[in-house]
Amino acid sequence: MKKSAEAESWDRAYVIRLVALFCGGWAVIYADRTTLYPLLKVVADEFALSGAETGLITATYFTSYVAGQLYAGVLADRFGIKRVLVWSGLLAAVGIFGFGLGAANYPSLLLVAALHGAGAGPYYAMAYSLVIRAAPASLRGLASGIINGGMSLGLVTGLAMAGPVYHATGSWRFPFLFLAGPTVLMAGLYQLVVREGTKPTRRPFPWGELIRDRTLLCMNGAGFCVLYGWWVLLSWGPVYFQTERGVGLNASGFYTLVVAITAIPSGLVLGRWSDRIGRKPIILAMLPAMAAVLAALPQVESRVGMLAGLLLYGMVGKLAWDPLGIAWLGDYLAQDRPHILAPAVSLFSFVSVCSAIVGPPLTGYIRDLTGSLAGGFYLSAAVVMVGFALSLVPAARPVRQGT
């Protein structure tokens, strides 16, 4: 049987390099980000911060991160995806280096958090846009699954290294100084490995085309709903296990971390499977299972049951859904409207990550009203089911077969 034109035209060696590079990029970004979480109390003690002031550090990070998601598409159209990827990588390196040396007071701490967030924000849209354009449709799910594995690797690395490096050096700054090197290195590798692919243009951001497209709106909304449940679990899970299930501080962090154990193989398997049978059927199976786990966690009393639930969430949750979601978006746009691919991925990421601004504070408010985090988990399950309903709208497209 003849190979398709698509299968004949793609550069296998280049795609492999891109996938490996962007997997490493995610690992570094997530390690940079998650290293801060275990050290927040130490940082707060050094600067005599209140709880609200401490929370503002991560809020500042995510505000600039979300802004970076959106401006990435605008800058990519004007200057090219590669340039934005390299510049933003260097900006992230400045931010992480600033945590190590430049954060002398609270305002400067907020500034370096904002710098790193602004530098890390464009990564999602730039990396996945390049891979969607370079890889054939029949391999996009697998490629995205491998890249997404970097998130789990970075999550494990950041949470695992922060405490030991801090205890070994006696300074919370050393973990960030250690990570500054790999962050700069990744920006250099982007410059060496990535091909621009398309010429920069001066056309305006295609707001109208993106907002009028019902399929894109539903995909964006589904992304928001899926990530809503993820941020609730990631931010409030350790607190819930400590306060309502009597799990110790160190163990509660481990409980949240086990999600990554099943997320990596699940993302790879489901991504490859989606290359063969399509994205939509798998996504429609994943979201109800995701919601069921979030709703069941507050009902589980035993530690074995909690671990089993978190492992199951890893199999069907956000980290496993990511490669399918972005490949589905790529399938929809790459052939017919590649000129809006980077802006569309930027908007998709922006809308999805906005859930980080809504979910955790709303869950905290529910806790204040009810005295328990259980209601927040139930609400997150309901929001995920809204994402299921939105995922019904886009038409299922057959995946082209290629080699």
NORDAJO-V532985 format. One record per helix or strand. SS is the DSSP state (@ for helix, = for strand). FROM is the first residue (numbers start at 1). LEN is the number of residues. If there is no record, write none. Layout:
ss->[SS | SS]
from->[FROM | FROM]
len->[LEN | LEN]
This chain:
ss->[@ | @ | @ | @ | @ | @ | @ | @ | @ | @ | @ | @ | @ | @ | @ | @ | @ | @]
from->[5 | 12 | 51 | 81 | 106 | 123 | 137 | 174 | 207 | 214 | 249 | 259 | 279 | 303 | 318 | 338 | 355 | 374]
len->[5 | 36 | 29 | 22 | 16 | 12 | 33 | 20 | 6 | 32 | 9 | 19 | 19 | 14 | 16 | 16 | 16 | 18]
